[in-house]
Amino acid sequence: MLRGGCVIIDSPRNRAAYGQLVDVVRSGHSLAFAGAGVTKPLGYPNWPELIERLALEVRHARGENIESNGQPITVQQVLRECKQSPLVQAQVLKENLGEGYFPLMAQLFGSREGVIASIADLVELPFKHLLTSNYDTGLEQHHSPSAQPHSICLHDAAAPQFITNYADDGYTRRIVHVHGRYDSPQQIILTEDDYGIYVRSPVFQQFWNTIPVGARLVFFGFSFEDLDLLYGFRHARMALGGNAQPLEPRHFGVMALPDPDRESVVTLNLLIRYGIQPVFFLNRTKNFAEYGELLMRLRRDISGLSAERLADEHPAAVHEQVFEIVEPGGVAPPPAEATPEALQVGVEHLKQITRRNIVRRQTGDLE
């Protein structure tokens, strides 16, 4: 049996935020937002890796010396001197790839085989809908075939219906690709020009005017560096009075915090600008293993402890109960006084552990 320390930052604010998060997700009305970090374990590139790959393809196709808007520039200059302007980097590289850009994007973000425990845990949480800025269909493939949700993009004819009906009880789960999907690469939003759709498309404008105000979102695997996407949240915050009229945060962000001493600084930035309450987890391993443990804990707590008890409880105690890897062998019998309900909870818990251990065996994370 392998045990570890607490998985969330152990501070009163963070524990209280986690308790609020449990309540919001448990309601069944909130929406998840999945960033690139969610499906990266399937082998998809993150932003820096994507830029590097586009640069590699440009060099193969055009060489080192390229141009954009009539201005000569080298690929190395794009990578080094435009590093703080990633949309400009993408724009220049896309222009120089020409028609080769679209099949490349379809290839890079096409369907991948494999089951990732943290993604499976995420889609099992009772979110009303799943939004994603990812071009891949990793979320879709982790749903069972019998419960496969509709997958739409904001350029689809179904998008206005989603904006109107997303909160209706009879409107079943959708996966919404807000920046397009790999199988329609011409519609992918990646570059400076691509982001122009935020002001050109009435549907995009209505979507980002509606969702930050009317819905409650929980961000996963998102870096909070996409200022165009976050503008709707900032605009809503300002329109509703900003910090002159303090409001309960509508949204949550599950994110790593390498330095716990920066909790207050990062929290204030997200709260003041976007109305997003962060829930920080540790990242001791540097491979985000704690993120997977947090998803497993969240699944359990949704139907377990109350938010009040979670806020007061020391995370290490929860960790001792949840974050254990059971090696093959005998399982201790339940206590004599165990109720049928408790036994069922135990069975479900063991199923989760077994599924996660199988995935870790396959990936080499469990030795």
For each residue, the residues with C-beta under 8 A, 3 or more apart:
1: 324 325 326 327
2: 324 325
3: 319 320 323 324
4: 7 293 319 323
5: 282 316 319
6: 10 282 314 315 316 318 319
7: 4 281 282 290 293 294 297 315 319 323
8: 14 15 18 279 280 281 282 294 315
9: 14 257 260 263 280 281 282
10: 6 14 15 314 315 316
11: 14 15 260 263
12: 15 16
13: 16 17 263 267
14: 8 9 10 11 17 18 263 279 280
15: 8 10 11 12 18 19 310 311 312 313 315
16: 12 13 19 20 311
17: 13 14 20 21 252 277 278 279
18: 8 14 15 21 22 279 310 311
19: 15 16 22 23 307 308 309 310 311
20: 16 17 23 24 252 277 307
21: 17 18 24 25 218 252 254 277 279 298
22: 18 19 25 26 298 301 302 305 307 310
23: 19 20 26 27 307
24: 20 21 27 30 216 218 252
25: 21 22 30 125 126 127 218 298 302
26: 22 23 126 302 303
27: 23 24 30 126
28: 126 127 128
29: 128 167 216
30: 24 25 27 127 128 215 216 217 218
31: 127 128 129 130 131 166 211 215 216 217 218
32: 122 125 127 129 130 131 217 218 220
33: 130 131 132 133 217 218 219 220 222
34: 38 39 122 130 131 132 133 134 139 220 221 222
35: 38 132 133 134 219 220 221 222 223
36: 39 40 44 46 47 133 134 221 222 223
37: 40 46 220 221 222 223 288 291
38: 34 35 118 119 122 132 134 138 139 220 221
39: 34 36 42 44 116 119 134 136 138 139 221
40: 36 37 43 44 45 46 221
41: 116 118 119
42: 39 112 114 116 119 136 138
43: 40 112 114
44: 36 39 40 108 109 112 134 136 138
45: 40 49 50 53 108
46: 36 37 40 49 50
47: 36 50 51 86 223
48: 51 52
49: 45 46 52 53
50: 45 46 47 53 54 90 108
51: 47 48 54 55 79 86 89 90 93
52: 48 49 55 56 79
53: 45 49 50 56 57 104 108
54: 50 51 57 58 90 93 94 97 101 104
55: 51 52 58 59 75 78 79 93
56: 52 53 59 60
57: 53 54 60 61 97 100 104
58: 54 55 61 62 66 75 93 96 97
59: 55 56 62 63 64 75
60: 56 57
61: 57 58 96 97 98 100
62: 58 59 65 66 96
63: 59 66
64: 59 74 75 76
65: 62 72 74
66: 58 62 63 72 73 74 75 78 92 96
67: 70 71 72 73 96
68: 71 73 91 92 95 96
69:
70: 67
71: 67 68
72: 65 66 67
73: 66 67 68 77 78 92
74: 64 65 66 77 78
75: 55 58 59 64 66 78 79 93
76: 64 79 80
77: 73 74 80 81 82
78: 55 66 73 74 75 81 82 89 92 93
79: 51 52 55 75 76 82 83 89
80: 76 77 83
81: 77 78
82: 77 78 79 85 86 88 89 92
83: 79 80 86 89
84:
85: 82 88 89
86: 47 51 82 83 89 90
87: 90 91 190 191 192 195
88: 82 85 91 92 192
89: 51 78 79 82 83 85 86 92 93
90: 50 51 54 86 87 93 94 190 191 192 194
91: 68 87 88 94 95 191 192 193
92: 66 68 73 78 82 88 89 95 96
93: 51 54 55 58 75 78 89 90 96 97
94: 54 90 91 97 101 190 191
95: 68 91 92 98
96: 58 61 62 66 67 68 92 93
97: 54 57 58 61 93 94 100 101 104
98: 61 95 101
99: 102
100: 57 61 97 103 104
101: 54 94 97 98 104 105 185
102: 99 105 106 185 186
103: 100 106 107 185
104: 53 54 57 97 100 101 107 108
105: 101 102 108 109 135 182 185 188 190
106: 102 103 109 110 182 183 185
107: 103 104 110
108: 44 45 50 53 104 105 182
109: 44 105 106 134 135 136 182
110: 106 107 136 182
111: 136 137 141
112: 42 43 44 136 138 141
113:
114: 42 43
115: 119 120 142 359
116: 39 41 42 119 120 138 142 359
117: 120 121 292 295 296 355 356 359 360
118: 38 41 121 122 291 292 295
119: 38 39 41 42 115 116 122 123 138 139 142
120: 115 116 117 123 124 142 355
121: 117 118 124 125 292 295 296 298 299 352
122: 32 34 38 118 119 125 139 142 220 295
123: 119 120 130 139 142 143
124: 120 121 299
125: 25 32 121 122 295 298 299 302
126: 25 26 27 28 302
127: 25 28 30 31 32 130 173 218
128: 28 29 30 31 166 167 173
129: 31 32 149 162 166 173 174 175 176
130: 31 32 33 34 123 127 139 149 173 174 175 176
131: 31 32 33 34 175 176 178 211 217
132: 33 34 35 38 139 175 176 177 178
133: 33 34 35 36 177 178 179 222 226 229
134: 34 35 36 38 39 44 109 138 139 177 179
135: 105 109 177 179 180 181 182 188
136: 39 42 44 109 110 111 112 181 182
137: 111 140 141 151 181 182
138: 38 39 42 44 112 116 119 134 141 142
139: 34 38 39 119 122 123 130 132 134 142 143 175
140: 137 143 148 149 151 175
141: 111 112 137 138
142: 115 116 119 120 122 123 138 139
143: 123 139 140 147 148 149
144: 147 148
145: 148
146:
147: 143 144
148: 140 143 144 145
149: 129 130 140 143 172 173 174 175
150: 158 172 173 174 175
151: 137 140 174 175 177 181
152: 156 158 159 162 174 175 176 177
153: 156 159 176 177 178 180 181 184 187
154: 159 176 177 178 180 201 203 204 207
155: 159 180 184 187 197 201 203
156: 152 153 159
157: 160
158: 150 152 161 162
159: 152 153 154 155 156 162 163 176 203 207
160: 157 163 164 203 206
161: 158 164 165
162: 129 152 158 159 165 166 174 176 207
163: 159 160 166 203 206 207 210 211
164: 160 161
165: 161 162 168 171
166: 31 128 129 162 163 171 174 211 215
167: 29 128 171 214 215
168: 165 171
169:
170:
171: 165 166 167 168 174
172: 149 150
173: 127 128 129 130 149 150
174: 129 130 149 150 151 152 162 166 171
175: 129 130 131 132 139 140 149 150 151 152
176: 129 130 131 132 152 153 154 159 162
177: 132 133 134 135 151 152 153 154 180 181
178: 131 132 133 153 154 189 207 229
179: 133 134 135 188 189 190
180: 135 153 154 155 177 184 185 187 188 189
181: 135 136 137 151 153 177 184 187 188
182: 105 106 108 109 110 135 136 137 185 188
183: 106
184: 153 155 180 181 187 188
185: 101 102 103 105 106 180 182 188
186: 102
187: 153 155 180 181 184
188: 105 135 179 180 181 182 184 185 194
189: 178 179 180 194 195 197
190: 87 90 94 105 179 194
191: 87 90 91 94 194 195
192: 87 88 90 91 195 196
193: 91 196
194: 90 188 189 190 191 197
195: 87 189 191 192 198 228
196: 192 193 199 200
197: 155 189 194 200 201 204
198: 195 201 204 205 208 228 231
199: 196 205
200: 196 197 204
201: 154 155 197 198 204 205
202: 205 206
203: 154 155 159 160 163 206 207
204: 154 197 198 200 201 207 208
205: 198 199 201 202 208 209
206: 160 163 202 203 209 210
207: 154 159 162 163 178 203 204 210 211
208: 198 204 205 211 212 229 231 232
209: 205 206 212 213 232 235
210: 163 206 207 213 214 215
211: 31 131 163 166 207 208 214 215 217 232
212: 208 209 215 217 232 233 235 236 250 251
213: 209 210 236 240
214: 167 210 211
215: 30 31 166 167 210 211 212 250
216: 24 29 30 31 250 251 252
217: 30 31 32 33 131 211 212 250 251 252
218: 21 24 25 30 31 32 33 127 251 252 253 254
219: 33 35 222 224 251 252 253 254 255 276
220: 32 33 34 35 37 38 122 254
221: 34 35 36 37 38 39 40 291
222: 33 34 35 36 37 133 219 226 253 255
223: 35 36 37 47 226
224: 219 230 253 255 270 274 276
225:
226: 133 222 223 229 230
227: 230 231
228: 195 198 231
229: 133 178 208 226 232
230: 224 226 227 233 234 273 274
231: 198 208 227 228 234 235
232: 208 209 211 212 229 235 236
233: 212 230 236 237 251 273 274 275 276
234: 230 231 237 238 273 274
235: 209 212 231 232 238 239
236: 212 213 232 233 239 240 275
237: 233 234 240 242 272 273 274 275
238: 234 235 242
239: 235 236
240: 213 236 237 245 247
241: 244 245 247
242: 237 238 245 272
243: 246 272
244: 241
245: 240 241 242
246: 243
247: 240 241 250 275
248:
249: 252 271 275 276 277
250: 212 215 216 217 247 275
251: 212 216 217 218 219 233 274 275 276 277
252: 17 20 21 24 216 217 218 219 249 276 277 278 279
253: 218 219 222 224 270 276 277 278 279
254: 21 218 219 220 278 279 281 291 294
255: 219 222 224 278 279 280 281
256: 280 281 282 283 288 290 291
257: 9 260 262 263 266 278 280 281 282 283
258: 283
259: 262
260: 9 11 257 263 280 282
261:
262: 257 259 265 266
263: 9 11 13 14 257 260 266 267 280
264: 267 268
265: 262 268 269
266: 257 262 263 269 270 278 280
267: 13 263 264 270 271 277 278
268: 264 265 271 272
269: 265 266 272 273
270: 224 253 266 267 273 274 276 277 278
271: 249 267 268 274 275 276 277
272: 237 242 243 268 269
273: 230 233 234 237 269 270
274: 224 230 233 234 237 251 270 271
275: 233 236 237 247 249 250 251 271
276: 219 224 233 249 251 252 253 270 271
277: 17 20 21 249 251 252 253 267 270 271
278: 17 252 253 254 255 257 266 267 270
279: 8 14 17 18 21 252 253 254 255
280: 8 9 14 255 256 257 260 263 266
281: 7 8 9 254 255 256 257 290 291 294
282: 5 6 7 8 9 256 257 260 290
283: 256 257 258 286 288 290 291
284: 290
285: 288 289 290
286: 283
287:
288: 37 256 283 285 291 292
289: 285 292 293 365
290: 7 256 281 282 283 284 285 293 294
291: 37 118 221 254 256 281 283 288 294 295
292: 117 118 121 288 289 295 296 356
293: 4 7 289 290 296 297 319 322 323
294: 7 8 254 281 290 291 297 298
295: 117 118 121 122 125 291 292 298 299
296: 117 121 292 293 299 300 322 323 352 356
297: 7 293 294 300 301 318 319 322 323
298: 21 22 25 121 125 294 295 301 302
299: 121 124 125 295 296 302 352
300: 296 297 303 304 322 349 352
301: 22 297 298 304 305 310 318
302: 22 25 26 125 126 298 299
303: 26 300 345
304: 300 301 345
305: 22 301 309 310 313
306: 309 310
307: 19 20 22 23 310 311
308: 19 311 312
309: 19 305 306 312 313
310: 15 18 19 22 301 305 306 307 313 318
311: 15 16 18 19 307 308
312: 15 308 309
313: 15 305 309 310 317 318
314: 6 10 317 318
315: 6 7 8 10 15 318 319
316: 5 6 10 319 320
317: 313 314 320 321
318: 6 297 301 310 313 314 315 321 322
319: 3 4 5 6 7 293 297 315 316 322 323
320: 3 316 317 323 324
321: 317 318 324
322: 293 296 297 300 318 319 349
323: 3 4 7 293 296 297 319 320
324: 1 2 3 320 321 353
325: 1 2 353 356 357 360 366
326: 1 329 331 350 353 354 357
327: 1
328:
329: 326
330:
331: 326 350
332:
333:
334: 338 342 343 346
335: 338
336:
337:
338: 334 335 342 343 346
339: 342 343
340: 343 344
341: 344 345
342: 334 338 339 345 346
343: 334 338 339 340 346 347
344: 340 341 347 348
345: 303 304 341 342 348 349
346: 334 338 342 343 349 350
347: 343 344 350 351
348: 344 345 351 352
349: 300 322 345 346 352 353
350: 326 331 346 347 353 354
351: 347 348 354 355
352: 121 296 299 300 348 349 355 356
353: 324 325 326 349 350 356 357
354: 326 350 351 357 358
355: 117 120 351 352 358 359
356: 117 292 296 325 352 353 359 360
357: 325 326 353 354 360 361 366
358: 354 355 361 362
359: 115 116 117 355 356 362 363 365
360: 117 325 356 357 363 364 365 366
361: 357 358 364 366
362: 358 359
363: 359 360
364: 360 361 367
365: 289 359 360
366: 325 357 360 361
367: 364
